[in-house]
Amino acid sequence: HIIQLTCPPKYLFLDFFDSHFRSKRDEDKFGSSKRGNQTLVTEFIFLGFSNHPELRGLFFLIFLLIYLVTLLGNLLILTAIRINPALHTPMYYFLSNLSFLDICYTSTTVPIMLVNFFREKKTIAYEGCLSQLFFLVTFAGSECVLLAAMAYDGFIAICHPLRYPVLMSKKVCAYLAAGSLLCGLVNSMIQTGLTAILTFCGPNQISHFLCDIPLLLKLSCSDTSVNEFALYVSSATIALSPCLFIIVSYMFIISAILKIQSTQGRHKAFSTCASHFTVVIIFYGTGTFNYDQPSSDYSLDVDVLVSVLFCIFTPMLNPLIYSLRNKEVKVALRKLCEGYILSRDSFVQISF
């Protein structure tokens, strides 16, 4: 005999409500939700700076100061180039784009890091992590290509000065700047899209203060072979290829400079490229240490320190390097500050 047990509708509703409430409670408590037999991660926990909780106040003040200096320095560069007609050249056009990328790049990671210093549980939602990853990869990739465009500008200026107005017209400069941003955007869409289809059902702790592709691949419980292959291709096309192009460009530049007869001419040519060359060394040097550390010597403190140098210090140093080593930028910044002081004094006199 088959005995069929029926349950009144109200008890079915209560049972559904209870199970839904328990799943939401577990999601809020553990940062994960259940789908079938898998527990899917809905948020990630940052472990960066967790080794020194007693220093979080000091870390907050230091990184806040660095962030404000980065914003102020790059905004001053943008403003000085914008209002000074003498700086309306391809070199400074690319420099203004670099300052814009540095502002965006820093703003992708630093604000949430500053907030997390005062949170007991340093978390970021799954969607927020993907958003941070998208913008981080976009601006970092765009900067790689833009530095190569700046090297091309220096190569044309020194090796082909007579053809410079034609080869580096406003239209060409706009295409190069837009192309650098487009390369970073397309690469980021591919990388973020491939990361979004991964399944995260295990640990949700990121040993860092930001979301990055290698860190998320380690946490995924699905096959990451396609993601790893795409990451290698991206590293070769977006990072390595511009670096090789910059090296070859500077080989031709140095060869052309050494052929200049006058000492003054050689000094002027070297000073033109010195700022860009310094920025390239810092950017690729810190980037290499950041992504090519040997796993056998892994240390959370060292990993975080190197990433801070790459993600936070480099955008702050760029405007300082260009303002300290470039006479035209220093003159433009001095005029900008003098104009602000004069306008402020006149406003005070009118008020009184």
C-alpha positions as CSV (number, residue, x, y, z in Angstrom):
1,H,0.0,0.0,0.0
2,I,1.2,3.5,-0.8
3,I,0.5,6.1,1.8
4,Q,0.5,9.6,0.4
5,L,1.1,12.4,2.9
6,T,-0.1,15.9,2.1
7,C,0.9,19.1,3.6
8,P,-1.4,22.2,3.9
9,P,-0.3,25.1,1.7
10,K,0.4,27.4,4.7
11,Y,3.0,24.9,6.0
12,L,4.6,24.7,2.6
13,F,4.9,28.5,2.6
14,L,6.4,28.6,6.1
15,D,8.9,25.9,5.1
16,F,10.0,27.9,2.0
17,F,10.3,31.1,4.0
18,D,12.3,29.4,6.7
19,S,14.8,27.9,4.2
20,H,15.1,31.2,2.3
21,F,15.7,33.0,5.6
22,R,18.4,30.5,6.7
23,S,20.2,30.8,3.3
24,K,20.2,34.6,3.5
25,R,21.4,34.4,7.1
26,D,24.3,32.1,6.1
27,E,25.1,34.4,3.2
28,D,25.3,37.4,5.5
29,K,27.4,35.5,8.0
30,F,29.8,33.7,5.8
31,G,29.8,35.7,2.6
32,S,28.6,32.9,0.5
33,S,25.3,31.4,-0.9
34,K,24.3,27.9,-1.7
35,R,23.4,26.7,-5.2
36,G,22.7,23.0,-5.3
37,N,25.6,21.3,-3.6
38,Q,28.0,24.2,-4.1
39,T,28.6,27.2,-1.8
40,L,29.2,30.2,-4.0
41,V,31.2,33.1,-2.8
42,T,29.3,36.5,-2.7
43,E,32.1,38.6,-1.1
44,F,35.8,38.5,-0.6
45,I,37.9,39.4,2.4
46,F,41.1,41.4,2.1
47,L,44.0,40.3,4.3
48,G,46.4,43.0,3.2
49,F,47.9,44.9,6.3
50,S,46.2,42.4,8.6
51,N,49.6,41.5,10.1
52,H,49.8,44.9,11.7
53,P,46.4,45.9,13.1
54,E,48.0,48.2,15.6
55,L,49.4,50.4,12.8
56,R,46.2,50.9,10.9
57,G,45.8,54.5,12.0
58,L,49.4,55.3,10.8
59,F,48.8,53.5,7.5
60,F,45.6,55.4,7.0
61,L,47.3,58.8,7.4
62,I,50.2,57.8,5.2
63,F,48.1,56.5,2.3
64,L,45.6,59.4,2.6
65,L,48.5,61.8,2.3
66,I,49.9,59.9,-0.7
67,Y,46.5,59.9,-2.4
68,L,46.0,63.6,-1.9
69,V,49.5,64.4,-3.2
70,T,48.8,62.2,-6.2
71,L,45.5,63.9,-7.0
72,L,47.0,67.4,-6.4
73,G,50.1,66.8,-8.5
74,N,48.3,65.2,-11.5
75,L,45.6,67.8,-11.4
76,L,48.2,70.6,-11.4
77,I,49.9,69.0,-14.4
78,L,46.5,68.8,-16.2
79,T,45.6,72.4,-15.4
80,A,49.1,73.8,-16.3
81,I,49.1,72.1,-19.7
82,R,45.5,73.1,-20.3
83,I,45.9,76.9,-19.7
84,N,49.5,77.3,-21.1
85,P,49.6,77.6,-24.9
86,A,53.4,76.8,-24.8
87,L,52.6,73.3,-23.6
88,H,50.1,72.5,-26.4
89,T,52.5,70.1,-28.0
90,P,52.4,66.3,-28.5
91,M,54.7,65.6,-25.7
92,Y,52.6,67.4,-23.1
93,Y,49.4,66.1,-24.7
94,F,50.5,62.6,-23.9
95,L,51.7,63.8,-20.4
96,S,48.2,65.1,-19.7
97,N,46.7,61.7,-20.7
98,L,49.2,60.0,-18.4
99,S,48.2,62.2,-15.5
100,F,44.5,61.4,-16.2
101,L,45.3,57.6,-16.2
102,D,47.2,58.0,-12.9
103,I,44.3,59.7,-11.2
104,C,41.9,57.0,-12.4
105,Y,44.3,54.1,-11.6
106,T,44.9,55.3,-8.0
107,S,41.2,56.1,-7.4
108,T,40.4,52.5,-8.3
109,T,42.2,51.0,-5.3
110,V,43.1,53.6,-2.6
111,P,39.6,54.9,-1.5
112,I,38.3,51.4,-0.6
113,M,41.6,50.6,1.0
114,L,41.3,53.7,3.2
115,V,37.8,52.7,4.2
116,N,38.8,49.2,5.1
117,F,41.4,50.5,7.6
118,F,38.4,51.3,9.9
119,R,36.3,48.2,9.2
120,E,36.6,45.1,11.4
121,K,35.8,42.9,8.4
122,K,37.6,44.2,5.3
123,T,35.3,42.9,2.6
124,I,34.3,43.7,-0.9
125,A,31.3,42.3,-2.7
126,Y,31.7,39.9,-5.6
127,E,30.4,42.5,-8.1
128,G,32.5,45.2,-6.5
129,C,35.6,43.0,-6.9
130,L,34.9,42.5,-10.6
131,S,34.3,46.2,-11.1
132,Q,37.6,47.1,-9.4
133,L,39.4,44.4,-11.5
134,F,37.9,45.9,-14.7
135,F,39.0,49.4,-14.1
136,L,42.4,48.4,-12.7
137,V,43.2,46.3,-15.8
138,T,41.8,49.0,-18.1
139,F,44.0,51.9,-16.7
140,A,47.1,49.8,-16.2
141,G,47.0,48.4,-19.7
142,S,46.3,51.8,-21.2
143,E,49.3,53.2,-19.4
144,C,51.5,50.5,-20.8
145,V,50.5,51.4,-24.4
146,L,50.6,55.2,-23.7
147,L,54.2,55.0,-22.5
148,A,55.0,53.3,-25.8
149,A,53.3,56.1,-27.6
150,M,55.3,58.7,-25.7
151,A,58.5,56.8,-26.6
152,Y,57.4,57.0,-30.3
153,D,57.0,60.7,-29.9
154,G,60.5,61.1,-28.5
155,F,61.9,58.9,-31.3
156,I,60.3,61.0,-34.0
157,A,61.3,64.3,-32.3
158,I,65.0,63.3,-32.1
159,C,65.5,61.0,-35.1
160,H,63.2,62.7,-37.6
161,P,62.9,66.3,-36.4
162,L,62.0,67.7,-39.9
163,R,59.1,65.3,-40.3
164,Y,57.9,65.8,-36.8
165,P,55.0,68.2,-37.5
166,V,53.6,65.7,-40.1
167,L,54.2,62.4,-38.3
168,M,53.0,63.8,-34.9
169,S,50.0,65.9,-36.0
170,K,47.1,66.5,-33.7
171,K,45.1,63.8,-35.5
172,V,47.9,61.3,-35.0
173,C,48.3,62.2,-31.3
174,A,44.5,61.8,-30.8
175,Y,44.6,58.4,-32.5
176,L,47.5,57.2,-30.4
177,A,45.9,58.3,-27.1
178,A,42.5,56.8,-28.0
179,G,44.2,53.7,-29.2
180,S,46.0,53.2,-25.9
181,L,42.7,53.6,-24.0
182,L,41.0,51.2,-26.4
183,C,43.7,48.6,-26.0
184,G,43.4,48.7,-22.2
185,L,39.6,48.6,-22.5
186,V,39.4,45.6,-24.8
187,N,42.0,43.7,-22.8
188,S,40.1,44.4,-19.6
189,M,36.7,43.3,-21.1
190,I,38.3,40.0,-22.1
191,Q,40.0,39.4,-18.8
192,T,37.1,40.5,-16.6
193,G,34.6,38.5,-18.7
194,L,36.7,35.3,-18.4
195,T,37.0,35.9,-14.6
196,A,33.3,36.5,-14.3
197,I,32.5,33.0,-15.6
198,L,34.7,31.3,-13.0
199,T,33.1,29.6,-10.0
200,F,34.2,30.6,-6.5
201,C,33.0,28.0,-4.0
202,G,36.0,27.7,-1.6
203,P,37.9,30.2,0.5
204,N,37.1,33.9,-0.1
205,Q,40.2,35.5,1.5
206,I,42.4,37.5,-0.8
207,S,46.0,37.9,0.5
208,H,46.1,41.5,-0.7
209,F,44.4,44.9,-0.5
210,L,42.9,44.8,-4.0
211,C,41.3,42.4,-6.5
212,D,43.7,41.2,-9.2
213,I,43.5,38.4,-11.8
214,P,46.2,36.0,-10.4
215,L,44.8,36.3,-6.9
216,L,41.3,35.4,-8.1
217,L,42.5,32.5,-10.2
218,K,44.0,31.0,-7.0
219,L,40.6,31.1,-5.3
220,S,38.6,29.6,-8.1
221,C,37.4,26.0,-7.9
222,S,36.8,25.7,-11.6
223,D,39.2,25.1,-14.5
224,T,41.4,28.2,-15.0
225,S,43.4,27.0,-18.0
226,V,41.7,29.4,-20.4
227,N,42.1,32.3,-18.1
228,E,45.8,31.5,-17.6
229,F,46.4,31.3,-21.3
230,A,44.5,34.6,-21.9
231,L,46.6,36.2,-19.1
232,Y,49.8,35.1,-20.8
233,V,48.6,36.5,-24.2
234,S,47.6,39.7,-22.5
235,S,51.0,40.0,-20.7
236,A,52.8,39.5,-24.1
237,T,50.7,42.0,-26.1
238,I,49.8,44.7,-23.6
239,A,52.8,44.7,-21.3
240,L,55.8,43.0,-23.0
241,S,55.3,44.4,-26.5
242,P,55.2,48.1,-25.5
243,C,58.2,47.5,-23.3
244,L,60.2,46.0,-26.2
245,F,59.0,48.9,-28.4
246,I,60.2,51.4,-25.8
247,I,63.6,49.7,-25.5
248,V,64.1,49.7,-29.3
249,S,63.0,53.3,-29.5
250,Y,65.5,54.4,-26.9
251,M,68.3,52.5,-28.7
252,F,67.7,54.6,-31.8
253,I,67.3,57.8,-29.7
254,I,70.6,57.3,-27.8
255,S,72.3,56.5,-31.1
256,A,71.0,59.7,-32.7
257,I,71.9,61.8,-29.6
258,L,75.5,60.5,-29.6
259,K,75.9,61.7,-33.2
260,I,75.1,65.3,-32.2
261,Q,78.2,67.4,-32.3
262,S,77.5,70.1,-29.7
263,T,77.5,69.3,-26.0
264,Q,74.5,71.7,-25.5
265,G,72.5,69.9,-28.2
266,R,73.2,66.5,-26.6
267,H,72.3,67.8,-23.2
268,K,69.0,69.2,-24.5
269,A,68.1,66.0,-26.3
270,F,68.9,63.9,-23.2
271,S,66.8,66.2,-20.9
272,T,63.9,65.9,-23.3
273,C,63.7,62.1,-22.8
274,A,65.0,61.8,-19.2
275,S,61.7,62.3,-17.5
276,H,59.9,59.7,-19.6
277,F,62.7,57.2,-19.3
278,T,62.7,57.6,-15.5
279,V,58.9,57.0,-15.4
280,V,59.3,53.9,-17.7
281,I,61.9,52.4,-15.4
282,I,59.9,52.9,-12.3
283,F,56.6,51.7,-13.9
284,Y,58.1,48.5,-15.4
285,G,60.5,47.9,-12.6
286,T,57.9,47.9,-9.8
287,G,55.5,46.0,-12.1
288,T,58.0,43.3,-12.7
289,F,58.7,42.8,-9.0
290,N,54.9,42.9,-8.4
291,Y,54.0,40.1,-10.8
292,D,57.2,38.0,-11.0
293,Q,58.0,37.3,-7.3
294,P,59.2,33.7,-6.7
295,S,56.4,31.8,-4.9
296,S,59.0,30.0,-2.7
297,D,59.9,33.4,-1.1
298,Y,56.3,34.5,-0.6
299,S,55.6,36.9,2.2
300,L,52.4,38.8,2.7
301,D,54.2,41.9,3.9
302,V,56.6,41.9,1.0
303,D,53.9,41.3,-1.5
304,V,51.8,44.2,-0.1
305,L,54.8,46.5,0.0
306,V,55.7,45.8,-3.7
307,S,52.1,46.3,-4.8
308,V,52.0,49.6,-2.9
309,L,55.1,50.8,-4.8
310,F,53.5,49.8,-8.1
311,C,49.9,50.9,-7.5
312,I,50.2,53.9,-5.2
313,F,53.7,55.3,-5.2
314,T,54.2,55.3,-9.0
315,P,51.2,57.5,-9.8
316,M,52.4,59.9,-7.2
317,L,56.0,60.1,-8.5
318,N,55.1,60.7,-12.1
319,P,54.0,64.4,-11.7
320,L,57.0,65.0,-9.4
321,I,59.4,63.6,-11.9
322,Y,58.1,65.7,-14.8
323,S,57.8,68.8,-12.7
324,L,61.3,68.5,-11.2
325,R,63.2,67.5,-14.4
326,N,61.3,69.5,-16.9
327,K,61.9,73.3,-17.1
328,E,58.8,74.1,-19.1
329,V,56.6,72.3,-16.7
330,K,58.2,74.1,-13.7
331,V,57.6,77.4,-15.4
332,A,54.0,76.6,-16.2
333,L,53.3,75.4,-12.6
334,R,55.0,78.6,-11.2
335,K,52.8,80.8,-13.4
336,L,49.7,78.8,-12.3
337,C,50.5,79.3,-8.6
338,E,51.4,82.9,-9.1
339,G,48.1,83.5,-10.9
340,Y,46.1,81.8,-8.2
341,I,47.9,83.9,-5.5
342,L,47.2,87.1,-7.4
343,S,43.6,86.3,-8.0
344,R,43.2,85.4,-4.3
345,D,44.8,88.7,-3.2
346,S,42.6,90.8,-5.5
347,F,39.5,89.0,-4.2
348,V,40.5,89.7,-0.6
349,Q,41.0,93.4,-1.5
350,I,37.6,93.7,-3.2
351,S,36.0,92.0,-0.2
352,F,37.5,94.6,2.2
